[in-house]
Structures are given as C-alpha cells and as structure tokens.
C-alpha cells in the first residue's frame, strides 16, 4: 500500500537523524515537542536552537459508499528560539486527497501544499505550585503559498492559550483553548484540546487525548487519539499515533513522525 511505503521511508529518515543526534550530550536542554498530539506545549525552543518536527499521516472517512482519503506526505514544522521565552514558527504540509465511490477510486486527485503557517509562541509563565506553565501561540495561514487545490481566498488565523500541569514524576496533563478563522469562512471556530501523558521509562512515553472545535454556525466536531513517543537521543524523538472521531467526520487517523533539534 502507498501509505505503508510512505511510513517505511519516514522510518529510514528517522534512522538517519539518529546518526546526527549522537552529537548531543546529556547536559543539553530537555526536548519538548508540539507533536504528535493536537495539544501544543506552552514551552518554547531554547534560544539560538532550531527544532524540526515532521511526519506523515493518513485519514479516511466513508459515508453512503463515498470514501474520502487524505495522505499527508509532509507535515514539517520549524521552530526557532529567538529569546528565552519566544520562538518563531514556520510550517508547511504536502497532502494528497482521493475519493472512492462504491469501492472504485476516482481519477480526480487533489494534491499539493497547504497554506504556509507562520507564527510565534510566547512562554508566559513557568509552573509554580498550582499555577501551570502557560504559553500563547498565534499563526497566520498564507494563501499565496498554497497549491491551487488547497488555496483559500482569504488568510486564515488562529490563536490559543496552552497550559501544562505536572501531576507526578511520570505524568502530566496539558490543554489548549483558543479560536480559529479559515477556509474562507467568516465564522469563528472555538478550539479545545486535553491530553494526558505518562512516562513509562526515561525513553518511552504514552498519551491519550480528546480535542475538537465548536463552529459558531455548524455542529461541533470532537476527536480522540492516543500514541507513544520514543526518545532516541536527547535531541531526537520518534512518535506514532492512532485515532478517530467521536462525532461524524473521521473513521481512522494514522500518523508517524520525528522531532529533531539541531545541535549548536
């Protein structure tokens, strides 16, 4: 299957990154990523460092014998720390969408880059007792950077507040609240995420999450996913995720990826 070949290529990429990751030492800052879940971390990348978070995904949804499939070949997010509490963010996805009717795949294929994501994250506070770590994240989605199949007429915008609480030495809970405007729609969609993470060992972690949105003039959308992370080195983490929707809209989500922080 095409998606299996894609995942195999990503695994080879991860193995190559592992070789470069040997340069990091145990004294380097903790690697905190914004993938694989939908919940963004409130923490920023250390000043002067570049972090690359990339992956691939597959989603499917079937209704009345019409099946929609989306394969994301690239979901790269670049994060660069410019101050102790401020990072710049650039992201760009390459996706392919296919439609099947009664089991027959149509020739029409949507393919190309989504709008370029450009934004920043500010770390507002560090955890102190009952006060969580708090961050503010904002993005613009620029239409001119998108392929014709995925190009909206207007610029999209989103923002969210991100929170993180330590529950124990091995577990934590994180959540986001915010809003977004996009897909040429004037209505606001209020977004939320809630994720629980648990460290099985110093290298292996698992998480479970619910997330969704509440559009002003449409039905709410709710999803769940769960996955695992593996810290190969201090600056390299691999991940895998599976999920689906709670409301109608998604039958299956599969995702794999890697996050790599380039050493100085």
C-alpha positions as CSV (number, residue, x, y, z in Angstrom):
1,X,0.0,0.0,0.0
2,X,1.1,3.5,-0.8
3,X,0.8,4.7,2.8
4,X,2.9,1.8,4.1
5,X,5.7,2.7,1.7
6,X,5.5,6.3,3.0
7,X,5.8,5.2,6.6
8,X,8.8,3.0,5.7
9,X,10.5,6.0,4.1
10,X,9.9,8.0,7.2
11,X,11.4,5.3,9.4
12,X,14.6,5.4,7.2
13,X,14.7,9.2,7.7
14,X,14.4,8.8,11.4
15,X,17.3,6.3,11.5
16,X,19.4,8.8,9.5
17,X,18.6,11.5,12.0
18,X,19.6,9.2,14.9
19,X,23.2,9.2,13.5
20,X,23.4,13.0,13.6
21,X,21.7,13.0,17.1
22,X,24.8,11.4,18.6
23,X,26.3,14.9,18.8
24,X,24.1,15.9,21.7
25,X,25.2,15.3,25.3
26,X,23.3,14.6,28.5
27,X,23.7,18.2,29.5
28,X,21.5,19.5,26.7
29,X,18.1,21.0,27.4
30,X,15.1,18.7,27.6
31,X,13.4,18.1,24.2
32,X,9.8,19.3,24.3
33,X,7.8,18.9,21.1
34,X,4.5,20.1,19.7
35,X,3.8,16.7,18.1
36,X,2.4,14.1,17.8
37,X,-0.8,15.2,19.6
38,X,-3.1,18.2,18.7
39,X,-2.2,19.8,22.1
40,X,0.6,22.4,21.7
41,X,3.1,22.7,24.5
42,X,3.5,26.1,26.3
43,X,7.3,25.7,26.3
44,X,9.5,27.4,23.7
45,X,12.6,26.1,22.0
46,X,15.8,27.2,23.7
47,X,17.3,30.5,22.4
48,X,19.5,30.0,19.3
49,X,18.3,26.4,18.6
50,X,16.3,25.1,15.6
51,X,13.9,22.3,16.1
52,X,12.4,20.3,13.2
53,X,9.2,18.4,13.7
54,X,8.0,16.4,10.8
55,X,5.8,13.4,10.0
56,X,3.2,11.7,7.8
57,X,-0.4,10.9,8.3
58,X,-3.4,9.0,6.7
59,X,-7.1,9.7,7.4
60,X,-10.2,8.2,5.9
61,X,-14.0,8.8,6.2
62,X,-16.7,6.9,4.4
63,X,-20.4,7.8,4.2
64,X,-23.1,6.5,1.8
65,X,-20.5,4.5,-0.2
66,X,-18.3,7.6,-0.8
67,X,-14.9,7.3,0.8
68,X,-12.6,10.3,1.3
69,X,-8.9,9.6,2.0
70,X,-6.1,12.1,2.7
71,X,-2.4,11.2,2.8
72,X,0.0,13.7,4.2
73,X,3.5,13.2,2.9
74,X,5.0,16.0,4.9
75,X,3.9,17.9,8.0
76,X,7.0,19.9,8.8
77,X,7.1,22.5,11.5
78,X,10.2,24.6,12.1
79,X,10.7,26.2,15.5
80,X,13.5,28.6,16.3
81,X,14.2,30.2,19.7
82,X,15.0,33.9,19.4
83,X,14.6,34.8,23.1
84,X,14.4,32.8,26.3
85,X,10.6,32.8,26.1
86,X,9.9,33.5,22.4
87,X,10.1,31.2,19.3
88,X,9.3,31.7,15.6
89,X,7.3,29.0,13.8
90,X,7.0,28.0,10.1
91,X,5.0,25.0,8.9
92,X,4.1,23.6,5.5
93,X,2.1,20.4,4.7
94,X,2.1,18.5,1.4
95,X,-1.1,16.4,1.1
96,X,-2.9,14.2,-1.4
97,X,-6.7,13.7,-1.3
98,X,-8.6,10.9,-3.1
99,X,-12.2,9.9,-3.4
100,X,-13.7,6.4,-4.0
101,X,-17.3,5.6,-4.9
102,X,-18.6,2.1,-4.2
103,X,-15.0,0.9,-3.9
104,X,-13.8,2.4,-7.2
105,X,-11.2,5.1,-6.8
106,X,-11.9,8.2,-9.0
107,X,-9.1,9.6,-11.2
108,X,-9.5,13.1,-9.8
109,X,-6.8,13.7,-7.2
110,X,-6.2,16.8,-5.1
111,X,-2.5,17.3,-4.4
112,X,-0.2,20.0,-3.3
113,X,1.0,22.2,-0.4
114,X,-1.4,23.7,2.1
115,X,-1.1,27.4,3.1
116,X,2.2,28.2,4.8
117,X,1.8,28.5,8.6
118,X,3.8,31.5,10.1
119,X,3.6,32.4,13.7
120,X,5.2,32.6,17.1
121,X,4.9,31.2,20.6
122,X,5.4,33.1,23.9
123,X,6.1,31.3,27.1
124,X,4.2,33.5,29.7
125,X,4.9,31.6,33.0
126,X,6.7,28.6,34.3
127,X,4.9,26.1,36.6
128,X,4.8,27.3,40.2
129,X,2.6,25.3,42.6
130,X,-1.0,25.4,41.4
131,X,0.0,27.8,38.6
132,X,0.6,25.9,35.4
133,X,3.2,26.6,32.7
134,X,1.3,28.9,30.3
135,X,2.0,29.8,26.7
136,X,0.4,31.9,24.0
137,X,0.6,30.7,20.3
138,X,-0.6,32.5,17.2
139,X,-0.4,31.7,13.5
140,X,-1.3,33.1,10.1
141,X,-2.1,30.7,7.1
142,X,-0.9,32.4,3.9
143,X,-3.0,31.6,0.8
144,X,-0.4,32.6,-1.8
145,X,2.0,29.8,-0.6
146,X,-0.6,27.1,-1.3
147,X,-1.1,24.9,-4.3
148,X,-4.2,25.6,-6.4
149,X,-6.1,22.6,-5.0
150,X,-5.7,23.9,-1.4
151,X,-5.6,27.6,-1.9
152,X,-8.2,29.7,0.0
153,X,-9.1,33.2,-1.0
154,X,-8.5,34.7,2.5
155,X,-5.8,34.5,5.1
156,X,-6.5,32.1,8.0
157,X,-5.8,33.0,11.6
158,X,-5.6,31.0,14.8
159,X,-4.5,31.6,18.4
160,X,-4.6,29.5,21.5
161,X,-3.5,29.6,25.2
162,X,-1.6,26.5,26.2
163,X,-1.4,25.1,29.7
164,X,0.7,22.3,31.3
165,X,0.4,20.8,34.8
166,X,2.8,18.2,36.4
167,X,0.7,15.5,38.1
168,X,3.6,13.3,39.3
169,X,7.2,12.5,38.5
170,X,5.9,10.4,35.5
171,X,2.6,12.0,34.4
172,X,1.3,15.4,33.3
173,X,-1.8,17.0,31.8
174,X,-1.9,19.6,29.2
175,X,-4.7,21.5,27.5
176,X,-5.3,24.3,24.9
177,X,-8.2,26.8,24.4
178,X,-8.5,29.2,21.5
179,X,-10.2,30.1,18.3
180,X,-9.5,30.0,14.5
181,X,-10.8,31.5,11.3
182,X,-10.1,29.9,8.0
183,X,-11.3,28.0,4.9
184,X,-12.9,31.2,3.5
185,X,-15.5,31.1,6.3
186,X,-16.2,34.3,8.4
187,X,-17.5,32.2,11.3
188,X,-15.3,31.7,14.4
189,X,-14.5,28.1,15.5
190,X,-13.6,27.8,19.1
191,X,-11.0,25.1,19.7
192,X,-10.0,22.9,22.6
193,X,-7.6,20.1,23.4
194,X,-7.0,18.0,26.5
195,X,-4.1,15.5,26.7
196,X,-2.7,13.2,29.4
197,X,0.8,11.9,29.2
198,X,2.7,9.2,31.1
199,X,6.3,8.3,31.0
200,X,6.8,4.5,31.1
201,X,10.6,4.9,31.2
202,X,13.0,7.7,30.6
203,X,12.7,7.0,26.8
204,X,9.2,5.6,26.3
205,X,6.0,7.7,26.9
206,X,2.3,7.3,26.0
207,X,-0.5,9.7,25.8
208,X,-4.3,9.9,25.2
209,X,-6.2,13.0,24.1
210,X,-9.5,14.5,23.2
211,X,-9.8,17.6,21.0
212,X,-12.2,19.4,18.7
213,X,-13.9,22.6,17.8
214,X,-17.2,24.5,18.1
215,X,-18.0,26.5,15.0
216,X,-20.5,29.3,15.5
217,X,-23.0,28.2,12.9
218,X,-22.2,24.5,12.5
219,X,-22.2,21.3,14.5
220,X,-19.3,20.7,16.9
221,X,-16.5,18.3,15.9
222,X,-14.9,16.0,18.5
223,X,-12.0,13.6,18.1
224,X,-9.7,11.4,20.2
225,X,-6.3,9.9,19.6
226,X,-3.6,8.0,21.5
227,X,0.0,7.2,20.8
228,X,3.5,6.7,22.0
229,X,6.8,8.5,21.9
230,X,10.4,7.2,22.0
231,X,13.3,9.4,22.9
232,X,16.2,8.0,20.8
233,X,18.6,10.7,22.0
234,X,18.4,13.9,23.9
235,X,17.6,15.7,20.6
236,X,15.7,13.1,18.7
237,X,12.2,11.8,19.4
238,X,10.1,9.4,17.3
239,X,6.3,9.1,17.6
240,X,3.3,7.1,16.4
241,X,-0.5,7.9,16.7
242,X,-3.8,6.3,16.0
243,X,-7.2,8.0,16.4
244,X,-10.7,8.6,15.1
245,X,-13.6,11.0,15.6
246,X,-16.2,10.9,18.3
247,X,-18.7,12.8,16.2
248,X,-19.1,12.1,12.4
249,X,-16.2,13.0,10.2
250,X,-13.2,10.6,10.6
251,X,-13.1,6.8,10.6
252,X,-9.3,6.5,11.0
253,X,-6.2,8.5,11.7
254,X,-2.7,7.1,11.5
255,X,0.4,9.1,12.0
256,X,4.2,8.6,12.5
257,X,6.9,11.2,12.8
258,X,10.1,12.5,14.2
259,X,11.3,15.6,16.1
260,X,14.9,16.7,15.9
261,X,16.7,19.6,17.5
262,X,19.8,20.7,15.6
263,X,22.8,21.0,18.0
264,X,24.9,24.2,18.1
